[in-house]
Amino acid sequence: MRIVGVNIPDNKKVGVALTYLYGIGRARAARIIAESKVDSKKFAKDLTPDDINKIQSVMEKDYKIEGELRQLVKHNIARMKEIKAYRGIRHMRRLPVRGQRTKTNSRSVRGNVRKTAGSGKRKVELR
């Protein structure tokens, strides 16, 4: 089944299956199901086309998801870079943005860059 151009897993309940969409977590999925008046205990494969239309109409009306949300986030980051805000500079330098320490533990953002020196001793060849 496809919702907003994304394949939704059939063997999961609707609340969990909706979290496969970018911008929808468990809480927002529960809110969408409640607003669309679809049974939350149904599996995704058991949804009728009418149920799917209800869910899609609620999502399109109230929430930004998938491509629209990704575009908005990218635009916000570009704006921060442009005005040279602190967070924008951190994005430009590919450093952690949300206050994490960088002396150690910033490998995920910087990549696995090891800039430490060795012991200083040169290895002597044995004959």
Residue pairs with C-beta under 8 A, 6 or more apart in sequence:
1 7
1 8
1 10
1 44
1 45
1 47
1 52
2 8
3 18
3 21
3 52
3 55
3 56
3 59
4 21
4 56
4 59
4 65
4 66
5 66
5 67
6 20
6 21
6 22
6 66
7 20
8 17
8 18
8 20
8 21
8 44
9 17
9 20
9 44
10 17
10 43
10 44
10 45
11 43
11 44
11 45
12 43
12 44
13 40
13 41
13 42
13 43
13 44
14 29
14 33
14 38
14 39
14 40
14 42
14 43
14 44
14 47
14 55
15 26
15 29
15 30
15 33
15 40
16 26
16 29
17 44
18 24
18 29
18 32
18 33
18 55
19 25
19 26
19 29
21 59
21 65
21 66
22 65
22 66
22 69
22 70
23 63
23 64
23 65
23 66
23 69
24 32
24 59
24 63
24 65
28 63
30 40
32 55
32 58
32 59
32 63
33 40
33 55
34 40
35 58
35 62
36 51
36 54
36 55
36 57
36 58
37 54
38 47
38 51
38 54
38 55
42 51
47 55
59 65
64 72
77 88
77 91
79 88
80 87
80 88
80 91
81 88
81 89
81 91
81 92
82 88
87 97
90 96
90 97
91 97
94 109
94 110
95 102
95 106
95 109
95 110
96 102
96 106
96 109
100 106
107 113
